Structures are given as C-alpha cells and as structure tokens.
Amino acid sequence: MKKLFALIAVFGMLMMGASVFGQEAEGDTLAADDTTQVAETMATQTPAGETMAPEEEEQGGLSVMHTNLKTKFIEGGAGFMGAVLMTLIFGLALAFERIIYLSLATTNTEKLLLEVEEALESGGVDAAKEVCRNARGPVASIFYQGLDRADEGIDVVEKSVVSYGSVQMGLLEKNLSWISLFIAVAPMLGFMGTVIGMIKAFDKIQEQGDVSPTVVAGGIKIALITTVTGLIVAIILQFFYNYLISKIDSIVNKMEDASISLVDMLVKYNLKK
C-alpha cells in the first residue's frame, strides 16, 4: 500500500512536469498572445461602470497567474528551468511518500503498552507477542523482537530492543538524504543558469559593440529567473524536510519511552513467575 501511494505521487508529479514542458513548446509568441487575449477578454466581458463577480475575478486572476508563470518558465530557458522543476517534482514525490509512511508508522503507544501488559498477565509472552504481531508501526515491531527473546534474560532483551530500534530508525529516515540533496541542488542549478545567462548577455553586448540598457536588462532578467526558481524550490522542499525531521524525532522519542516501559514490564513479569 505504501509503495502504491508513492507510485501515485511520482506519477502525478511527472504528469505535472510533462504538462509544463508541453506548454513550454508553444513558444514565447503564444505566451504573449495568451496574456493579451486574457486581458482583452476580461476587458470585453466587464463593461464600463460594472465590476466582476468574485468568482469571475478569481478565475481571471488564476488564468493570468498561470499565463505569467508559463511565460517566465519559457523566458528562463527549458534546460535549467526544466532541471529545477524536476528537482521539485522528485523532491515532493519523496516527501509525500515519507509523509504517508510516517503517518502509517504512528501508533498509540500508551494503548499498545496497556494491551501488551494485559496480555502478559492473562496469557503470557505468547499472548503479548500476538498483540504486537497484529499491531502496526515500529513500536510494535520492537516490542515483538524484545518479547521474542524474553526467555533469554533482560540483558538480551535490552540489546535486542536497542539493535532493532536502530533498524527501525533507519527505515524512518529512508530517502531523507535524497530530499536534502534536491534542496542543495535546486539553487545550484538556478545559480548556474544565471551565470550562463549572464555570459549570453555579455556575448550580445560584444556582438553589438554597444552597452545597450535594453540588452543588459533583458539578459539579466532572464538570467535571474532561474535563480529565483531554484530558491523557491529549495524553500518549498526545506519546509517538507523539516516537517519530516520533526515527525521522525517524535516517533523515535515514543519508541525509546515505550522500549523502557517494555523492559520494566518484563522485569515485573519475571519477578511474578
């Protein structure tokens, strides 16, 4: 189920990227014509002295914003803008996959501890293991590993819980390194696009033999679009990354507290035997 959600997220992001690239192929002229057409349509449909309805105004604003974004994407260049967009697509896909995984890994540790304690008192270790087997999440898995070695002594149980806790922590942190990589790469690609755009701007100045403000301003504007896009992508992914880190820390803290409670519970159980 987790892999299915991840595949759906990746497929959706790739479809969004393909849609943007398809729009980019229409060219600068089409983007400019779309902007003019939207403005003319809005002016025609709104007679003098009348105001647009809130719904119509919102739809018109979204259409203009979509057209502006498409125009800026085309101006920034398909090469670097496409690369930056792909970092956003794959970064968000991995972030959504982690969010789904961590949501499924979150369990009510207090309720699980109570159920395990009741099972120990009524049916012994085997009944407690059955409770953990039917529960989901890393805490239940750690409990099962500890209970499975309950007959070997408390020291063995503690080592087993610590070792398997490290394994579960690795599973929780899976793919976070890739998200961190995309956060670092996105602004780098943007800066690289800016540098290359500046080089092209100076090439035009050299060809014309004159420092024209129009040529310089146009070249710098196009070059800086990639930087802005890269920074925006990095900021978006950074929010998701920090959320995932805080979620993992919360789960790990619960795992540690529950593991201590399990050891104490087994000590009491062995003393009663």
C-alpha positions in Angstrom: 0.0 0.0 0.0 2.8 2.4 0.9 4.6 1.7 -2.5 1.3 2.3 -4.3 0.9 5.7 -2.7 4.5 6.5 -3.6 4.0 5.5 -7.2 0.8 7.5 -7.5 2.6 10.6 -6.1 5.5 10.1 -8.5 3.2 9.6 -11.5 1.2 12.7 -10.6 4.3 14.9 -10.3 5.7 13.5 -13.6 2.4 14.3 -15.3 2.6 17.8 -14.0 6.1 18.2 -15.3 5.1 16.8 -18.7 2.2 19.3 -18.9 4.6 22.2 -18.2 7.1 21.1 -20.8 4.3 20.7 -23.3 3.2 24.2 -22.7 6.8 25.4 -23.0 7.0 24.0 -26.5 4.3 26.5 -27.7 6.9 29.3 -27.6 7.3 32.9 -26.5 4.8 34.2 -29.0 1.9 32.0 -27.9 2.5 33.0 -24.2 2.4 36.7 -25.1 -0.7 36.2 -27.2 -2.4 34.4 -24.3 -1.6 37.2 -22.0 -3.1 39.8 -24.4 -6.1 37.6 -25.1 -6.9 37.2 -21.4 -6.6 40.9 -20.8 -8.8 41.7 -23.8 -11.4 39.1 -22.8 -11.6 40.4 -19.3 -12.0 44.0 -20.6 -14.7 42.9 -23.1 -16.7 40.9 -20.6 -16.6 43.7 -18.0 -18.4 46.8 -19.3 -17.5 50.3 -18.0 -19.0 51.0 -14.6 -19.5 47.3 -13.8 -17.4 45.1 -11.5 -16.7 41.4 -12.0 -18.3 38.9 -9.6 -15.8 37.5 -7.0 -15.9 34.1 -8.7 -15.2 35.5 -12.2 -12.5 37.8 -10.8 -10.8 34.8 -9.1 -10.9 32.7 -12.2 -9.5 35.6 -14.3 -6.7 36.1 -11.7 -5.8 32.4 -11.8 -5.7 32.4 -15.6 -3.4 35.4 -15.7 -1.2 34.0 -13.0 -0.9 30.7 -14.9 0.0 32.5 -18.1 2.6 34.6 -16.3 4.2 31.5 -14.7 4.3 29.8 -18.1 5.8 32.9 -19.7 8.5 33.2 -17.0 9.3 29.5 -17.4 9.8 29.9 -21.1 11.9 33.0 -20.6 14.2 31.2 -18.1 15.0 28.6 -20.7 13.8 25.0 -20.9 17.2 23.5 -20.0 17.8 24.8 -16.5 14.2 25.6 -15.7 13.3 22.0 -16.6 16.1 20.7 -14.4 15.0 22.8 -11.4 11.4 21.7 -12.0 12.5 18.0 -12.0 14.1 18.5 -8.6 10.8 19.9 -7.3 8.9 17.0 -8.8 11.1 14.2 -7.4 11.6 16.0 -4.1 7.9 16.4 -3.5 7.2 12.8 -4.6 9.7 11.6 -2.0 8.3 13.9 0.7 4.7 12.8 0.1 5.9 9.1 0.3 7.6 9.8 3.6 4.6 11.6 5.0 2.4 8.7 4.2 4.9 6.2 5.6 5.3 8.2 8.8 1.5 8.6 9.2 1.1 4.8 9.0 4.0 4.3 11.4 2.4 6.5 14.1 0.8 4.4 16.8 -0.8 5.0 20.2 2.0 3.7 22.4 0.0 4.1 25.6 -2.8 1.9 24.3 -0.3 -0.7 22.9 1.5 -0.9 26.3 -1.7 -1.4 28.1 -2.8 -4.2 25.7 0.7 -5.9 26.0 0.6 -5.7 29.8 -2.9 -7.2 29.9 -1.8 -10.0 27.5 1.2 -10.7 29.6 -0.8 -11.1 32.8 -3.6 -13.2 31.1 -1.8 -15.3 28.5 2.0 -14.8 29.0 4.6 -13.9 26.5 3.0 -15.7 23.6 -0.2 -13.7 24.0 1.7 -10.4 24.2 3.6 -11.4 21.0 0.3 -12.0 19.3 -0.9 -8.5 20.2 2.3 -7.0 18.8 2.0 -9.1 15.6 -1.5 -7.7 15.0 -0.4 -4.1 15.6 1.3 -1.8 13.0 4.2 0.6 13.4 7.8 0.4 14.5 6.9 0.3 18.2 5.0 -2.9 17.8 7.9 -4.4 15.8 10.4 -3.5 18.5 8.1 -5.0 21.2 7.8 -8.2 19.3 11.6 -8.5 19.0 12.0 -7.9 22.7 9.3 -10.3 23.7 10.7 -13.0 21.3 13.8 -13.0 23.5 12.1 -12.7 26.9 13.3 -16.2 27.9 17.0 -15.3 27.3 17.1 -12.7 30.1 16.6 -8.9 30.5 20.1 -8.1 29.2 19.4 -9.8 25.9 16.0 -8.2 25.6 17.6 -4.7 26.1 20.2 -5.4 23.4 17.6 -6.7 21.1 15.4 -3.7 21.6 18.3 -1.2 21.1 19.5 -3.0 17.9 16.1 -3.3 16.3 15.3 0.3 17.3 18.3 1.4 15.2 16.9 -0.6 12.3 13.5 1.0 12.6 15.1 4.4 12.8 16.9 3.8 9.5 13.6 2.8 7.9 12.0 6.1 9.2 14.8 8.2 7.8 14.8 6.4 4.4 15.0 8.8 1.3 15.6 11.9 3.5 19.1 12.2 2.1 17.7 12.5 -1.4 15.3 15.3 -0.3 18.3 17.0 1.3 20.2 16.6 -2.0 17.4 18.2 -4.0 17.3 21.1 -1.6 21.0 21.7 -2.2 21.0 21.1 -5.9 17.9 23.3 -6.8 19.6 26.7 -6.0 22.9 25.5 -7.5 21.1 24.8 -10.8 19.5 28.2 -10.6 22.8 29.9 -10.0 24.4 28.0 -12.9 21.6 29.1 -15.2 22.1 32.7 -14.0 25.8 32.6 -14.8 25.2 31.1 -18.2 22.5 33.7 -18.9 24.9 36.5 -17.9 27.5 35.1 -20.2 25.0 35.1 -23.1 24.0 38.7 -22.2 27.6 39.8 -22.4 28.0 37.9 -25.7 25.2 40.0 -27.1 26.8 43.2 -25.9 30.0 42.1 -27.5 28.3 41.4 -30.8 26.5 44.7 -30.9 29.6 46.6 -29.8 27.5 48.9 -27.5 26.3 48.6 -24.0 22.6 48.9 -24.5 20.5 49.2 -21.3 17.7 47.1 -23.0 20.1 44.3 -23.9 21.7 44.3 -20.4 18.5 44.5 -18.5 16.8 41.8 -20.6 19.7 39.4 -20.3 20.0 39.9 -16.5 16.2 39.5 -16.0 16.1 36.2 -17.9 19.3 35.0 -16.1 17.9 35.8 -12.6 14.6 33.9 -13.3 16.5 30.6 -12.9 17.9 31.7 -9.5 14.6 32.8 -8.2 13.0 29.5 -9.3 15.8 27.4 -7.7 15.5 29.3 -4.4 11.7 28.9 -4.4 12.1 25.1 -5.0 14.6 24.8 -2.2 12.4 26.7 0.3 9.4 24.5 -0.5 11.4 21.3 -0.1 13.0 22.7 3.1 9.6 23.1 4.8 8.7 19.4 4.0 12.2 18.2 5.1 11.9 20.0 8.5 8.4 18.6 9.0 9.6 15.1 8.3 12.5 15.5 10.7 10.3 16.7 13.5 7.8 13.8 12.8 10.7 11.3 12.9 12.0 12.8 16.2 8.6 12.5 17.7 8.2 8.8 16.7 11.8 8.0 17.9 11.1 9.5 21.3 7.9 7.4 21.7 9.9 4.4 20.6 12.5 5.0 23.3 10.0 5.6 26.1 7.9 2.6 25.1 11.0 0.4 25.0 11.9 1.4 28.6 8.4 0.6 29.7 8.5 -2.8 28.0 11.7 -3.7 29.8 10.2 -2.7 33.1 7.1 -4.6 32.3 9.2 -7.8 31.6 11.1 -7.4 34.8 7.9 -7.3 36.8 6.6 -10.3 34.9 9.7 -12.4 35.6 9.5 -11.5 39.3 5.9 -12.7 39.4 6.8 -16.0 37.8 
